Amino acid sequence: MDRRGFVTTGMAAGLVGASGASSALANLLAQSPGWGPGKTLANGSIRLSSNENSLGLSPAARQAVIDAIPNANRYPGDFAPPLMDALTKFVGVKKENLILGAGSTEVLQMAVQAYQGPNVPLVTAEPTFEDVPRYQRPMSFNLVQVPLTSTYEHDLDRMRHAAEGAGRPAIVYFCNPNNPTGTITNCADIDAWVADAPDTTTFLMDEAYFEYANSPSYWSSLKWIESKPNVIVVRTFSKIFGMAGMRLGYGIAHPKTIERLREFVMQNNPNVLAAAAGVASLNDQGLMARSVAVNEASKKIVHDTCNELGLEYLPTNANFMMHRINGDLGTYIARMAEAGIRVGRQFPPMLEWSRLSFGLPEEQARWAETIMDFRRQGWV
Ligand SMILES: Cc1ncc(COP(=O)(O)O)c(C=O)c1O
């Protein structure tokens, strides 16, 4: 059965219907010409493993990339300024407040390199996004990982003690919404710490999933950047704009802080095609709404399925979610892979939970049918 046939049959069709994959959603999906069977991997597998955006590049961004190809023999110096112009308008800041990276991960790397030191601990949650500890590792500086609270928030009291207890400078990494849990930490509580912290505590605010969050207790840390040079906000084009393979992200901070980060930036960043796709994505008015609508539809399929199976799941404000699997995680991941579905890797210490990315409703329905089958086999 081909994959379009798949969604029209059986339970999968019911789930897509129940998800509200109405004609409105179908219209939204139709605006993304890459949608459909062509999005699978060469071996037919689908990727629900890396929190990507299955919609792919927007049609406008695709065209912009094609139009930019004749300039791919040039260094990108002339192509970054239009992106900076579009980004200043989009974020509502000045150019001096922005730095571009090959993905937001490059900005995270710049921040670690710029502010780490032998007597500067890096304080993170556990589990959280691994890149920041990874950038710190070769220098063997002091990494302090503080377990999330029982409600999967950053444990602010313990993190604060670890950062400021010894009266030294520190870097504090907040991944909010947090990857891999998808949960948020109350921003009023984070603000209270930022307002009260010494200048020597550098806050690295990773807002990779900012655009998906809709909780009333969640907001950006952007408001701090003028008054607090020790706050760095990091965002990406990889998620909401579907550009993970293009590698484009940005940091937002006080001009003084941006200057410091710039000492660690890779030269000639970003590349010509990424810059073109970035401008087109920012100018594509419907793109964010389209991504959010598809994400919500797929999230509903996952919620409905977990409810039906009685599998506990964490509240999410992102484009992925964690749910229990009632069994060995490695075996579950391998069985899903065998069924043609890549789900998230292992995130110690949460080894009873699977992280599942939200793809297209069609892809999510395939996951739903598969896990239902696993239940019939007694595997979940
Ligand atoms: C929390 C978080 N930050 C940053 C990144 C890196 O994204 P990119 O380098 O593609 O912008 C990711 C990727 O999954 C992430 O989950």
The ligand as a Tripos MOL2 file, in Angstrom:
@<TRIPOS>MOLECULE
LIG
   16    16     1     0     0
SMALL
NO_CHARGES

@<TRIPOS>ATOM
      1 C1         16.9600   23.0670   22.3340 C.3       1 LIG1
      2 C2         17.7160   23.0710   21.0590 C.ar      1 LIG1
      3 N1         18.5750   24.0380   20.8290 N.ar      1 LIG1
      4 C3         19.2810   24.0940   19.6890 C.ar      1 LIG1
      5 C4         19.1410   23.1170   18.7410 C.ar      1 LIG1
      6 C5         20.0160   23.1840   17.5350 C.3       1 LIG1
      7 O1         19.3060   23.6020   16.4650 O.3       1 LIG1
      8 P1         19.9900   24.1990   15.1760 P.3       1 LIG1
      9 O2         21.4620   24.1810   15.3360 O.co2     1 LIG1
     10 O3         19.5090   23.3630   14.0720 O.co2     1 LIG1
     11 O4         19.4890   25.6080   15.1080 O.co2     1 LIG1
     12 C6         18.2490   22.0730   18.9350 C.ar      1 LIG1
     13 C7         18.0870   21.0190   17.9290 C.2       1 LIG1
     14 O5         17.3750   20.0740   18.0520 O.2       1 LIG1
     15 C8         17.5170   22.0440   20.1380 C.ar      1 LIG1
     16 O6         16.6590   21.0740   20.4190 O.3       1 LIG1
@<TRIPOS>BOND
     1     1     2 1
     2     2     3 ar
     3     2    15 ar
     4     3     4 ar
     5     4     5 ar
     6     5     6 1
     7     5    12 ar
     8     6     7 1
     9     7     8 1
    10     8     9 2
    11     8    10 1
    12     8    11 1
    13    12    13 1
    14    12    15 ar
    15    13    14 2
    16    15    16 1
@<TRIPOS>SUBSTRUCTURE
     1 LIG1         1 GROUP 0 **** ****
